[in-house]
Amino acid sequence: MNEYRFEDIISKEEDKENFTKAEFTVTVTEDMMKKFLEITGDINPLHNDASYAREKGFEDRVVYGMLTSSFYSTLAGVYLPGKYCILNSVESKFRFPVFIGDTLTVSGFVKVKHDATKTMEIAAQIVNQDGKKVGKGTILAGCIDE
């Protein structure tokens, strides 16, 4: 877990070459899908019935978009800034479907810092194992390091 403090973070606005960034990879599993269903109660057949998903033109069951977007919480809370993070908001856009077994690279960089509120805007994206950008997001995170 990273422990960036607000003053240690460099935004892209401050330095276009040496800004603070982070990434990690995760593979979406059947177990993740089951746990998400248990937590949310989302029984939509697109996520739970492979035959139905294929009838609708998908190669298999589609991973819950919010499961995929939940990795933005991991990005902010573990990697950027990490331990001293408080998540204020996440705007998430779903570009392409994600499927069970996909390996995702979740990455982000600090776009802008707001000194008065000790918050930062993190530009984030999720790319699958084929290099396809399946999601993008904007995270507003604060630092609670004092």
DSSP file with accessible surface (Angstrom, degrees, kcal/mol):
  #  RESIDUE AA STRUCTURE BP1 BP2  ACC     N-H-->O    O-->H-N    N-H-->O    O-->H-N    TCO  KAPPA ALPHA  PHI   PSI    X-CA   Y-CA   Z-CA
    1    1 A M              0   0  140      0, 0.0    78,-0.2     0, 0.0     2,-0.1   0.000 360.0 360.0 360.0 129.3    0.0    0.0    0.0
    2    2 A N        -     0   0   61     76,-2.8    81,-3.0     1,-0.1    82,-0.2  -0.448 360.0-159.8 -76.1 155.1    1.3    3.4   -1.0
    3    3 A E  B     +A   82   0A 103     79,-0.2    79,-0.2    80,-0.2     2,-0.1  -0.310  22.3 168.5-131.3  48.2    1.4    6.2    1.6
    4    4 A Y        -     0   0   70     77,-1.8    80,-0.3    75,-0.1     2,-0.3  -0.411  22.6-148.5 -62.9 135.7    1.6    9.3   -0.5
    5    5 A R    >>  -     0   0   84     -2,-0.1     3,-1.6     1,-0.1     4,-0.8  -0.729  28.5-107.4 -98.5 155.5    1.0   12.5    1.4
    6    6 A F  G >4 S+     0   0   11     -2,-0.3     3,-1.3     1,-0.3    -1,-0.1   0.895 119.2  51.9 -52.0 -44.6   -0.6   15.4   -0.4
    7    7 A E  G 34 S+     0   0  118      1,-0.3    -1,-0.3     3,-0.0    -3,-0.0   0.713 105.1  57.5 -69.1 -18.0    2.6   17.5   -0.6
    8    8 A D  G <4 S+     0   0   90     -3,-1.6     2,-0.3     2,-0.0    -1,-0.3   0.633  87.4  95.0 -84.2 -15.4    4.5   14.5   -2.1
    9    9 A I    <<  -     0   0    2     -3,-1.3     2,-0.5    -4,-0.8    10,-0.1  -0.620  59.0-158.8 -85.3 135.3    2.1   14.2   -5.1
   10   10 A I        -     0   0   65     -2,-0.3    10,-3.2     8,-0.1   100,-0.3  -0.960  10.7-145.6-114.5 124.2    2.9   15.9   -8.3
   11   11 A S     >  -     0   0    1     -2,-0.5     4,-2.1     8,-0.2     3,-0.4  -0.490  22.7-119.6 -83.9 159.1    0.1   16.7  -10.7
   12   12 A K  T  4 S+     0   0   79     98,-2.6    99,-0.2     1,-0.2   100,-0.1   0.827 116.6  61.4 -64.7 -29.7    0.4   16.5  -14.5
   13   13 A E  T  4 S+     0   0  129     98,-1.5    -1,-0.2     1,-0.2     3,-0.2   0.869 108.5  43.0 -63.2 -34.1   -0.6   20.2  -14.5
   14   14 A E  T  4 S+     0   0  108     -3,-0.4     2,-0.3     1,-0.3    -2,-0.2   0.854 134.4   9.2 -79.2 -40.9    2.6   20.9  -12.4
   15   15 A D     <  -     0   0   56     -4,-2.1     4,-0.3     1,-0.1    -1,-0.3  -0.848  60.7-160.3-147.9 107.0    5.0   18.7  -14.3
   16   16 A K  S    S+     0   0  154     -2,-0.3    -4,-0.1    -3,-0.2    -3,-0.1   0.571  93.3  34.1 -68.2  -9.6    4.0   17.1  -17.6
   17   17 A E  S    S+     0   0  157      1,-0.1    -1,-0.2    -5,-0.0    -5,-0.1   0.708 120.0  40.8-114.5 -30.9    6.8   14.5  -17.4
   18   18 A N  S    S+     0   0  107     -7,-0.1    -2,-0.1    -6,-0.1    -8,-0.1  -0.141  77.5 141.9-116.9  39.3    7.2   13.6  -13.7
   19   19 A F        -     0   0   31     -4,-0.3     2,-0.3     1,-0.1    -8,-0.2  -0.349  58.9 -93.6 -80.2 161.1    3.7   13.5  -12.4
   20   20 A T        +     0   0   13    -10,-3.2    90,-2.3    90,-0.2     2,-0.3  -0.587  55.7 158.1 -79.7 129.8    2.4   10.9   -9.9
   21   21 A K  E     -B  109   0B 130     -2,-0.3     2,-0.3    88,-0.2    88,-0.2  -0.945  15.9-176.1-146.3 164.7    0.8    7.8  -11.4
   22   22 A A  E     -B  108   0B  18     86,-2.3    86,-2.3    -2,-0.3     2,-0.3  -0.984   1.1-177.7-158.3 159.5    0.1    4.2  -10.5
   23   23 A E  E     +B  107   0B 125     -2,-0.3     2,-0.3    84,-0.2    84,-0.2  -0.983   2.5 179.4-157.1 158.5   -1.3    1.0  -11.9
   24   24 A F  E     -B  106   0B  22     82,-2.0    82,-2.9    -2,-0.3     2,-0.3  -0.961  21.0-127.9-151.9 164.5   -2.2   -2.6  -11.0
   25   25 A T  E     +B  105   0B  91     -2,-0.3     2,-0.3    80,-0.2    80,-0.2  -0.900  22.2 176.7-118.9 151.4   -3.6   -5.6  -12.7
   26   26 A V  E     -B  104   0B  28     78,-2.2    78,-3.6    -2,-0.3     2,-0.5  -0.987  21.9-139.4-149.5 141.7   -6.5   -7.9  -11.6
   27   27 A T  E     -B  103   0B  62     -2,-0.3     2,-0.4    76,-0.3    76,-0.2  -0.933  24.5-127.8-104.8 127.7   -8.2  -10.8  -13.3
   28   28 A V        -     0   0    1     74,-2.5    73,-2.8    -2,-0.5     2,-0.3  -0.602  33.2-165.9 -76.1 128.0  -12.0  -10.9  -13.0
   29   29 A T     >  -     0   0   58     -2,-0.4     4,-1.7    71,-0.2     5,-0.1  -0.729  35.6-115.1-115.2 164.0  -13.1  -14.3  -11.6
   30   30 A E  H  > S+     0   0   71     -2,-0.3     4,-2.4     1,-0.2     5,-0.2   0.881 117.4  58.3 -59.6 -39.4  -16.4  -16.2  -11.3
   31   31 A D  H  > S+     0   0   84      1,-0.2     4,-2.5     2,-0.2    -1,-0.2   0.892 102.4  52.7 -61.7 -39.6  -16.0  -15.9   -7.5
   32   32 A M  H  > S+     0   0   49      1,-0.2     4,-2.4     2,-0.2    -1,-0.2   0.913 109.0  50.2 -60.2 -43.2  -16.0  -12.1   -7.8
   33   33 A M  H  X S+     0   0    1     -4,-1.7     4,-2.4     2,-0.2    -2,-0.2   0.919 110.7  49.0 -62.7 -43.0  -19.2  -12.2   -9.8
   34   34 A K  H  X S+     0   0  111     -4,-2.4     4,-2.4     1,-0.2    -2,-0.2   0.918 112.5  47.4 -62.9 -44.2  -20.9  -14.5   -7.2
   35   35 A K  H  X S+     0   0  109     -4,-2.5     4,-2.4     2,-0.2    -1,-0.2   0.899 110.6  51.8 -65.9 -38.9  -19.9  -12.2   -4.4
   36   36 A F  H  X S+     0   0   33     -4,-2.4     4,-2.9    -5,-0.2     5,-0.4   0.929 110.2  49.3 -63.6 -42.4  -21.1   -9.1   -6.2
   37   37 A L  H  X S+     0   0   50     -4,-2.4     4,-2.9     1,-0.2    -2,-0.2   0.930 111.0  50.0 -60.0 -45.4  -24.4  -10.7   -6.8
   38   38 A E  H  < S+     0   0  156     -4,-2.4    -2,-0.2     1,-0.2    -1,-0.2   0.901 115.5  42.8 -60.7 -41.3  -24.7  -11.7   -3.2
   39   39 A I  H  < S+     0   0  140     -4,-2.4    -2,-0.2    -5,-0.1    -1,-0.2   0.919 127.8  26.7 -72.4 -43.6  -23.9   -8.1   -2.1
   40   40 A T  H  < S-     0   0   67     -4,-2.9    -2,-0.2    -5,-0.2    -3,-0.2   0.727  86.5-136.4 -96.3 -27.5  -26.0   -6.2   -4.6
   41   41 A G     <  +     0   0   49     -4,-2.9     2,-1.1    -5,-0.4    -4,-0.1   0.642  45.0 158.3  75.6  14.6  -28.8   -8.6   -5.4
   42   42 A D        +     0   0   61     -6,-0.3    -1,-0.2    -5,-0.2    -2,-0.1  -0.587  10.8 171.2 -76.5 101.9  -28.4   -7.7   -9.1
   43   43 A I        +     0   0  135     -2,-1.1    -1,-0.2    -3,-0.1     5,-0.1   0.215  16.3 149.4 -99.4  15.6  -30.0  -10.7  -10.9
   44   44 A N    >>  -     0   0   71      1,-0.2     3,-1.7     3,-0.1     4,-0.9  -0.242  49.1-135.3 -51.4 128.2  -30.0   -9.3  -14.4
   45   45 A P  H 3> S+     0   0   50      0, 0.0     4,-2.6     0, 0.0     8,-0.4   0.743  99.2  73.2 -65.3 -19.2  -29.6  -12.3  -16.7
   46   46 A L  H 34 S+     0   0   38      1,-0.2    16,-2.2     2,-0.2    -2,-0.1   0.857 109.2  33.7 -60.3 -30.0  -27.0  -10.4  -18.8
   47   47 A H  H <4 S+     0   0   24     -3,-1.7    -1,-0.2    14,-0.2    17,-0.1   0.622 130.1  33.8 -96.5 -16.2  -24.6  -11.0  -15.8
   48   48 A N  H  < S+     0   0   53     -4,-0.9     2,-0.4     1,-0.2    -2,-0.2   0.475 107.3  59.0-123.5  -5.4  -25.9  -14.4  -14.7
   49   49 A D     X  -     0   0   73     -4,-2.6     4,-2.5    -5,-0.2    -1,-0.2  -0.909  53.9-166.5-135.2 105.0  -27.1  -16.4  -17.7
   50   50 A A  H  > S+     0   0   25     -2,-0.4     4,-2.6     1,-0.2     5,-0.2   0.879  91.0  53.1 -59.8 -39.6  -24.6  -17.2  -20.5
   51   51 A S  H  > S+     0   0   68      2,-0.2     4,-2.4     1,-0.2    -1,-0.2   0.931 110.6  47.1 -62.2 -45.3  -27.3  -18.3  -22.9
   52   52 A Y  H  > S+     0   0   78      2,-0.2     4,-1.5     1,-0.2    -2,-0.2   0.931 111.4  50.9 -61.5 -46.0  -29.2  -15.0  -22.5
   53   53 A A  H  <>S+     0   0    0     -4,-2.5     5,-2.4    -8,-0.4     3,-0.2   0.915 111.2  48.2 -60.1 -41.8  -26.0  -13.0  -22.8
   54   54 A R  H ><5S+     0   0  126     -4,-2.6     3,-1.8     1,-0.2    -1,-0.2   0.897 106.9  56.2 -66.9 -39.0  -25.1  -14.8  -26.1
   55   55 A E  H 3<5S+     0   0  143     -4,-2.4    -1,-0.2     1,-0.3    -2,-0.2   0.831 105.7  53.3 -58.8 -30.2  -28.7  -14.3  -27.4
   56   56 A K  T 3<5S-     0   0  117     -4,-1.5    -1,-0.3    -3,-0.2    -2,-0.2   0.332 129.6 -95.9 -90.1   6.7  -28.2  -10.6  -26.9
   57   57 A G  T < 5S+     0   0   69     -3,-1.8     2,-0.3     1,-0.3    -3,-0.2   0.517  83.2 125.0  98.0   6.4  -25.0  -10.6  -28.9
   58   58 A F      < -     0   0   69     -5,-2.4    -1,-0.3    -6,-0.2    -2,-0.1  -0.674  65.0-126.8 -97.7 155.6  -22.3  -10.9  -26.2
   59   59 A E  S    S-     0   0  142     -2,-0.3     2,-0.3     1,-0.1    -5,-0.1   0.748  83.9 -30.4 -72.5 -22.1  -19.7  -13.6  -26.2
   60   60 A D  S    S-     0   0   67     -7,-0.1    -1,-0.1   -14,-0.1   -11,-0.1  -0.923 101.2 -29.1-169.4-170.4  -20.6  -14.6  -22.7
   61   61 A R        -     0   0   37     -2,-0.3    39,-0.6     1,-0.1     2,-0.4  -0.300  64.4-125.0 -57.5 139.9  -21.9  -13.2  -19.4
   62   62 A V  B     -F   99   0C  15    -16,-2.2    37,-0.2    37,-0.1     2,-0.1  -0.756  21.0-118.9 -92.4 132.1  -21.0   -9.6  -19.0
   63   63 A V        -     0   0    3     35,-3.2    35,-0.4    -2,-0.4   -15,-0.1  -0.428  42.1 -92.1 -66.2 141.2  -19.2   -8.6  -15.8
   64   64 A Y     >  -     0   0    2      1,-0.2     4,-2.1   -17,-0.1     3,-0.3  -0.327  29.7-138.3 -53.8 129.4  -21.1   -6.1  -13.7
   65   65 A G  H  > S+     0   0   23      1,-0.2     4,-2.8     2,-0.2     5,-0.2   0.890 104.1  52.5 -59.3 -39.1  -20.0   -2.6  -14.7
   66   66 A M  H  > S+     0   0  118      2,-0.2     4,-1.3     1,-0.2    -1,-0.2   0.804 104.5  55.9 -72.6 -24.2  -19.9   -1.5  -11.1
   67   67 A L  H  > S+     0   0   13     -3,-0.3     4,-0.5     2,-0.2     3,-0.3   0.951 110.6  45.4 -66.0 -46.7  -17.7   -4.5  -10.2
   68   68 A T  H >< S+     0   0    7     -4,-2.1     3,-1.5     1,-0.2    -2,-0.2   0.940 113.5  49.3 -59.7 -47.1  -15.3   -3.2  -12.8
   69   69 A S  H >< S+     0   0   10     -4,-2.8     3,-2.1     1,-0.3     4,-0.5   0.745  93.8  75.0 -67.3 -22.1  -15.6    0.3  -11.6
   70   70 A S  H >X S+     0   0   50     -4,-1.3     3,-1.1    -3,-0.3     4,-1.1   0.768  80.7  72.4 -63.2 -19.4  -15.0   -0.7   -8.0
   71   71 A F  H <X S+     0   0   17     -3,-1.5     4,-2.4    -4,-0.5    -1,-0.3   0.719  83.0  68.7 -68.8 -17.0  -11.4   -1.2   -9.0
   72   72 A Y  H <> S+     0   0    0     -3,-2.1     4,-2.3     2,-0.2    -1,-0.3   0.852  95.7  55.0 -66.7 -31.6  -11.1    2.6   -9.0
   73   73 A S  H <> S+     0   0   62     -3,-1.1     4,-3.2    -4,-0.5     5,-0.3   0.920 108.3  47.8 -64.0 -42.1  -11.6    2.5   -5.3
   74   74 A T  H  X>S+     0   0   50     -4,-1.1     4,-2.2     2,-0.2     5,-1.1   0.918 109.0  54.2 -63.8 -42.8   -8.6    0.1   -5.1
   75   75 A L  I  X>S+     0   0    0     -4,-2.4     5,-3.1     3,-0.2     4,-1.1   0.950 118.4  34.0 -56.1 -49.8   -6.6    2.5   -7.3
   76   76 A A  I  <5S+     0   0    0     -4,-2.3     6,-2.6     3,-0.2    -2,-0.2   0.931 122.6  44.0 -74.0 -44.1   -7.2    5.4   -5.0
   77   77 A G  I  <5S+     0   0   28     -4,-3.2     8,-0.2    -5,-0.2    -3,-0.2   0.692 129.4  21.5 -80.1 -18.5   -7.3    3.6   -1.6
   78   78 A V  I  <5S+     0   0   42     -4,-2.2   -76,-2.8    -5,-0.3     5,-0.3   0.732 136.0  18.3-114.5 -38.5   -4.3    1.4   -2.1
   79   79 A Y  I  <<S+     0   0   76     -4,-1.1    -3,-0.2    -5,-1.1   -75,-0.1   0.824 111.1  54.8-108.6 -42.3   -2.1    2.9   -4.9
   80   80 A L  S   <S-     0   0    0     -5,-3.1    -1,-0.2    -6,-0.2    -2,-0.1  -0.790 141.1 -21.0-147.8  94.2   -2.8    6.6   -5.5
   81   81 A P  S    S-     0   0    0      0, 0.0   -77,-1.8     0, 0.0     2,-0.4  -0.993  99.3-177.4 -87.8 -16.0   -2.6    8.2   -3.0
   82   82 A G  B >   +A    3   0A   1     -6,-2.6     3,-2.2     1,-0.2   -79,-0.2  -0.815  58.1  20.0 104.3-133.2   -3.1    5.1   -0.9
   83   83 A K  T 3  S+     0   0  107    -81,-3.0    -1,-0.2    -2,-0.4   -80,-0.2   0.763 125.5  48.6 -51.3 -37.0   -3.3    4.9    2.9
   84   84 A Y  T 3  S+     0   0   33    -80,-0.3    60,-2.6    -3,-0.2    -1,-0.3   0.169  88.3 121.0 -95.3  21.6   -4.2    8.6    3.4
   85   85 A C  E <   -C  143   0B  21     -3,-2.2     2,-0.4    -8,-0.2    58,-0.2  -0.623  39.4-173.5 -90.7 141.2   -7.0    8.6    0.8
   86   86 A I  E     -C  142   0B  85     56,-2.2    56,-3.1    -2,-0.3     2,-0.5  -0.995  26.4-133.9-126.3 121.4  -10.6    9.5    1.3
   87   87 A L  E     +C  141   0B  64     -2,-0.4    54,-0.2    54,-0.2     3,-0.1  -0.662  27.4 174.3 -78.6 123.2  -12.6    8.9   -1.9
   88   88 A N  E     -     0   0B  82     52,-2.7     2,-0.3    -2,-0.5    53,-0.2   0.820  61.8 -18.9 -96.4 -41.7  -14.9   11.9   -2.6
   89   89 A S  E     -C  140   0B  61     51,-1.8    51,-2.5     2,-0.0     2,-0.4  -0.984  47.2-154.3-163.1 158.3  -16.4   10.8   -6.0
   90   90 A V  E     -C  139   0B  60     -2,-0.3     2,-0.5    49,-0.2    49,-0.2  -0.986   3.9-164.6-138.6 126.9  -16.0    8.6   -9.0
   91   91 A E  E     -C  138   0B 105     47,-2.8    47,-2.1    -2,-0.4     2,-0.4  -0.966  20.4-171.6-107.6 125.0  -17.3    9.3  -12.5
   92   92 A S  E     -C  137   0B  34     -2,-0.5     2,-0.4    45,-0.2    45,-0.2  -0.959  14.4-167.5-125.6 137.1  -17.2    6.1  -14.5
   93   93 A K  E     -C  136   0B 104     43,-3.0    43,-1.9    -2,-0.4     2,-0.7  -0.985  14.0-145.6-123.4 133.7  -17.8    5.4  -18.2
   94   94 A F  E     +C  135   0B 113     -2,-0.4    41,-0.2    41,-0.2    40,-0.1  -0.869  23.1 169.4-100.1 116.5  -18.2    1.9  -19.6
   95   95 A R        +     0   0  121     39,-2.4    40,-0.2    -2,-0.7    -1,-0.2   0.840  65.4   2.8 -95.3 -41.4  -16.7    1.7  -23.1
   96   96 A F  S    S-     0   0   88     38,-1.4    -1,-0.3    36,-0.1    36,-0.0  -0.982  84.7 -90.9-144.3 154.4  -16.7   -2.0  -23.8
   97   97 A P        -     0   0   49      0, 0.0     2,-0.4     0, 0.0   -33,-0.1  -0.290  31.6-144.3 -69.1 153.1  -17.9   -5.1  -22.0
   98   98 A V        -     0   0    6    -35,-0.4   -35,-3.2    36,-0.0     2,-0.3  -0.904  15.0-156.3-113.7 145.2  -15.7   -7.1  -19.6
   99   99 A F  B >   -F   62   0C  18     -2,-0.4     3,-2.4   -37,-0.2   -71,-0.3  -0.865  31.5 -85.5-123.5 155.8  -15.9  -10.8  -19.3
  100  100 A I  T 3  S+     0   0   52    -39,-0.6   -71,-0.2    -2,-0.3     3,-0.1  -0.335 117.4  30.9 -57.0 133.7  -15.0  -13.4  -16.6
  101  101 A G  T 3  S+     0   0   46    -73,-2.8    -1,-0.3     1,-0.4     2,-0.1   0.210  85.7 135.6  97.6 -14.4  -11.3  -14.3  -17.1
  102  102 A D    <   -     0   0   14     -3,-2.4   -74,-2.5   -75,-0.1     2,-0.6  -0.434  49.7-140.7 -66.1 139.1  -10.3  -10.8  -18.4
  103  103 A T  E     -B   27   0B  50    -76,-0.2    26,-0.4    -2,-0.1     2,-0.4  -0.925  22.5-160.9-102.1 122.2   -7.1   -9.4  -17.0
  104  104 A L  E     -B   26   0B   0    -78,-3.6   -78,-2.2    -2,-0.6     2,-0.6  -0.853  15.6-151.4-110.1 138.1   -7.5   -5.7  -16.4
  105  105 A T  E     -BD  25 127B  40     22,-3.1    22,-2.3    -2,-0.4     2,-0.5  -0.953  15.7-163.7-104.8 118.0   -4.9   -3.1  -15.9
  106  106 A V  E     +BD  24 126B   0    -82,-2.9   -82,-2.0    -2,-0.6     2,-0.3  -0.911  19.1 166.7-103.8 123.2   -6.2   -0.2  -13.8
  107  107 A S  E     +BD  23 125B  22     18,-2.5    18,-2.3    -2,-0.5     2,-0.3  -0.936  10.5 168.0-138.2 159.8   -4.2    2.9  -14.0
  108  108 A G  E     -BD  22 124B   5    -86,-2.3   -86,-2.3    -2,-0.3     2,-0.3  -0.987  14.3-156.4-163.6 161.5   -4.4    6.6  -13.1
  109  109 A F  E     -BD  21 123B  56     14,-1.8    14,-2.3    -2,-0.3     2,-0.7  -0.978  34.9-101.8-141.3 154.5   -2.5    9.8  -12.8
  110  110 A V  E     + D   0 122B   0    -90,-2.3   -98,-2.6    -2,-0.3    12,-0.2  -0.685  37.1 176.9 -79.5 113.8   -3.0   12.9  -10.8
  111  111 A K  E     +     0   0B 111     10,-2.8   -98,-1.5    -2,-0.7     2,-0.3   0.910  64.8   2.7 -82.0 -49.1   -4.3   15.5  -13.3
  112  112 A V  E     - D   0 121B  20      9,-1.2     9,-2.7  -100,-0.1     2,-0.4  -0.996  59.5-150.0-143.6 143.2   -4.8   18.4  -10.9
  113  113 A K  E     - D   0 120B  25     -2,-0.3     2,-0.6     7,-0.2     7,-0.2  -0.918   6.3-153.8-111.1 143.5   -4.3   19.2   -7.2
  114  114 A H  E >>> - D   0 119B  66      5,-3.3     5,-1.6    -2,-0.4     4,-1.1  -0.910   7.5-171.1-117.6 100.1   -6.4   21.6   -5.2
  115  115 A D  T 345S+     0   0  118     -2,-0.6     3,-0.3     1,-0.2    -1,-0.1   0.862  80.2  59.7 -60.2 -39.9   -4.3   22.9   -2.4
  116  116 A A  T 345S+     0   0  106      1,-0.2    -1,-0.2     2,-0.1    -2,-0.0   0.858 121.0  25.2 -61.2 -34.8   -7.2   24.7   -0.6
  117  117 A T  T <45S-     0   0   91     -3,-0.6    -1,-0.2     2,-0.1    26,-0.2   0.422 101.1-125.3-109.0  -0.8   -9.2   21.4   -0.1
  118  118 A K  T  <5 +     0   0   46     -4,-1.1    25,-2.0    -3,-0.3     2,-0.3   0.913  67.3 132.4  52.5  44.8   -6.3   19.0   -0.2
  119  119 A T  E   < -DE 114 142B  16     -5,-1.6    -5,-3.3    23,-0.2     2,-0.3  -0.825  40.1-158.9-119.6 164.5   -8.0   17.1   -3.0
  120  120 A M  E     -DE 113 141B   0     21,-2.6    21,-2.4    -2,-0.3     2,-0.6  -0.990  16.5-131.7-143.1 148.0   -6.8   15.8   -6.3
  121  121 A E  E     -DE 112 140B  61     -9,-2.7   -10,-2.8    -2,-0.3    -9,-1.2  -0.910  24.0-162.2 -98.9 125.6   -8.4   14.8   -9.6
  122  122 A I  E     -DE 110 139B   0     17,-3.1    17,-2.6    -2,-0.6     2,-0.6  -0.939  10.1-147.2-111.7 121.7   -7.2   11.4  -10.9
  123  123 A A  E     -DE 109 138B  25    -14,-2.3   -14,-1.8    -2,-0.5     2,-0.3  -0.805  30.7-177.5 -84.9 124.1   -7.7   10.5  -14.5
  124  124 A A  E     +DE 108 137B   8     13,-2.9    13,-2.5    -2,-0.6     2,-0.3  -0.867  15.3 178.8-127.2 157.0   -8.2    6.7  -14.6
  125  125 A Q  E     -DE 107 136B  62    -18,-2.3   -18,-2.5    -2,-0.3     2,-0.4  -0.983  19.2-142.8-151.2 159.6   -8.7    4.0  -17.1
  126  126 A I  E     -DE 106 135B   1      9,-2.6     8,-1.9    -2,-0.3     9,-1.7  -0.997  19.1-174.1-126.7 126.0   -9.1    0.3  -17.3
  127  127 A V  E     -DE 105 133B  28    -22,-2.3   -22,-3.1    -2,-0.4     6,-0.2  -0.958  15.6-136.7-121.8 135.9   -7.6   -1.7  -20.2
  128  128 A N    >   -     0   0   16      4,-2.6     3,-2.3    -2,-0.4   -24,-0.2  -0.244  38.3 -87.9 -85.0-179.7   -8.1   -5.4  -20.8
  129  129 A Q  T 3  S+     0   0   91    -26,-0.4   -25,-0.1     1,-0.3    -1,-0.1   0.681 126.4  57.8 -64.3 -16.6   -5.5   -8.0  -21.8
  130  130 A D  T 3  S-     0   0  130      2,-0.1    -1,-0.3   -27,-0.1     3,-0.1   0.348 120.0-106.5 -94.0   4.5   -6.0   -7.2  -25.5
  131  131 A G  S <  S+     0   0   58     -3,-2.3     2,-0.5     1,-0.3    -2,-0.1   0.559  73.3 143.1  82.3  10.4   -5.1   -3.5  -25.0
  132  132 A K        -     0   0  100      1,-0.1    -4,-2.6     2,-0.0     2,-0.9  -0.711  54.1-128.4 -88.4 127.6   -8.7   -2.4  -25.4
  133  133 A K  E     + E   0 127B  68     -2,-0.5    -6,-0.3    -6,-0.2     3,-0.1  -0.644  32.9 173.7 -75.1 107.3   -9.8    0.5  -23.1
  134  134 A V  E     +     0   0B   3     -8,-1.9   -39,-2.4    -2,-0.9   -38,-1.4   0.633  60.8  10.2 -92.6 -16.6  -12.9   -0.9  -21.5
  135  135 A G  E     -CE  94 126B   3     -9,-1.7    -9,-2.6   -41,-0.2     2,-0.3  -0.995  54.4-166.9-158.0 156.2  -13.5    1.9  -19.0
  136  136 A K  E     +CE  93 125B  93    -43,-1.9   -43,-3.0    -2,-0.3     2,-0.3  -0.981  15.6 174.6-142.9 154.7  -12.4    5.4  -18.0
  137  137 A G  E     -CE  92 124B   8    -13,-2.5   -13,-2.9    -2,-0.3     2,-0.4  -0.981  28.5-134.9-154.6 164.4  -13.1    7.4  -15.0
  138  138 A T  E     -CE  91 123B  61    -47,-2.1   -47,-2.8    -2,-0.3     2,-0.4  -0.999  24.9-164.6-125.1 124.7  -12.4   10.6  -13.0
  139  139 A I  E     -CE  90 122B   0    -17,-2.6   -17,-3.1    -2,-0.4     2,-0.6  -0.926   9.6-159.7-112.0 132.6  -11.7   10.2   -9.3
  140  140 A L  E     +CE  89 121B  52    -51,-2.5   -52,-2.7    -2,-0.4   -51,-1.8  -0.975  25.1 172.8-108.9 116.9  -11.8   13.0   -6.8
  141  141 A A  E     -CE  87 120B   0    -21,-2.4   -21,-2.6    -2,-0.6     2,-0.3  -0.963  19.1-151.6-128.1 146.0   -9.8   12.0   -3.8
  142  142 A G  E     -CE  86 119B   4    -56,-3.1   -56,-2.2    -2,-0.4     2,-0.4  -0.733  15.9-126.5-109.5 163.1   -8.8   13.8   -0.6
  143  143 A C  E     -C   85   0B  13    -25,-2.0   -58,-0.2    -2,-0.3     3,-0.1  -0.930  16.5-174.9-110.5 135.2   -5.8   13.3    1.6
  144  144 A I        +     0   0  102    -60,-2.6   -59,-0.1    -2,-0.4    -1,-0.1  -0.243  40.7 128.9-117.5  42.2   -6.3   12.8    5.3
  145  145 A D              0   0   16    -61,-0.2    -1,-0.1  -141,-0.0   -60,-0.1   0.420 360.0 360.0 -85.4   2.7   -2.6   12.8    6.3
  146  146 A E              0   0  194     -3,-0.1     0, 0.0  -141,-0.0     0, 0.0  -0.877 360.0 360.0-120.5 360.0   -2.7   15.4    9.1
